[in-house]
């Protein structure tokens, strides 16, 4: 499997791990209706979910992760 494909899957799984619980929590605890529930969950998830990126260096492709709760950029 290509490294860019793996990073895409990591990004998708991390987004889903935040989005799905947030969507149900917002619908349970708020009085919002319709499209506003998933929209608000989407915006919050964009802020909270970690970001994965492939960077090509002289040594080869490396995967880096940046997260709002971590100050440094971590290499995976």
C-alpha positions in Angstrom: 0.0 0.0 0.0 1.3 3.4 -0.9 2.3 5.7 2.0 -0.1 8.4 0.8 -2.9 6.0 0.9 -2.0 5.0 4.5 -2.0 8.7 5.5 -5.4 9.2 3.8 -6.8 6.3 5.8 -5.3 7.7 9.1 -6.8 11.1 8.4 -10.2 9.5 7.6 -10.2 7.4 10.7 -9.2 10.2 13.0 -11.8 12.5 11.5 -14.5 9.8 11.9 -13.4 9.1 15.5 -14.2 12.7 16.4 -17.1 13.4 14.1 -19.4 10.5 14.9 -19.5 10.9 18.7 -19.7 14.7 18.4 -22.6 14.5 16.0 -24.6 12.3 18.5 -23.5 14.4 21.5 -24.6 17.7 19.7 -28.0 16.2 18.8 -28.6 14.8 22.3 -27.5 17.9 24.3 -28.6 20.8 22.0 -31.8 21.9 20.5 -30.4 22.2 17.0 -32.2 20.6 14.1 -31.6 19.6 10.5 -28.4 20.3 8.8 -26.9 22.3 11.7 -26.1 19.2 13.7 -23.7 17.7 11.3 -22.4 21.1 10.2 -21.4 22.0 13.7 -19.9 18.6 14.3 -17.9 19.0 11.1 -16.5 22.4 12.1 -15.5 21.2 15.6 -13.9 18.1 14.2 -11.9 20.1 11.7 -10.4 22.0 14.7 -9.9 19.0 17.1 -8.8 16.1 14.8 -5.1 15.5 14.2 -3.7 16.3 10.7 -1.5 13.8 8.9 0.8 14.8 6.0 3.4 13.1 3.8 6.6 15.0 3.2 9.3 13.9 0.8 12.8 14.4 2.1 16.2 13.4 1.0 15.9 10.1 3.0 12.5 9.4 1.5 8.8 10.0 2.3 8.0 10.6 6.0 4.7 10.9 7.7 4.1 13.8 10.1 1.2 14.5 12.5 0.1 17.9 13.9 -2.5 18.1 16.6 -4.0 21.1 18.5 -3.2 19.4 21.9 0.4 18.8 21.1 2.9 21.7 20.6 5.4 19.8 18.4 5.0 18.1 15.1 5.5 14.4 15.5 7.1 12.1 12.9 5.4 8.7 12.7 
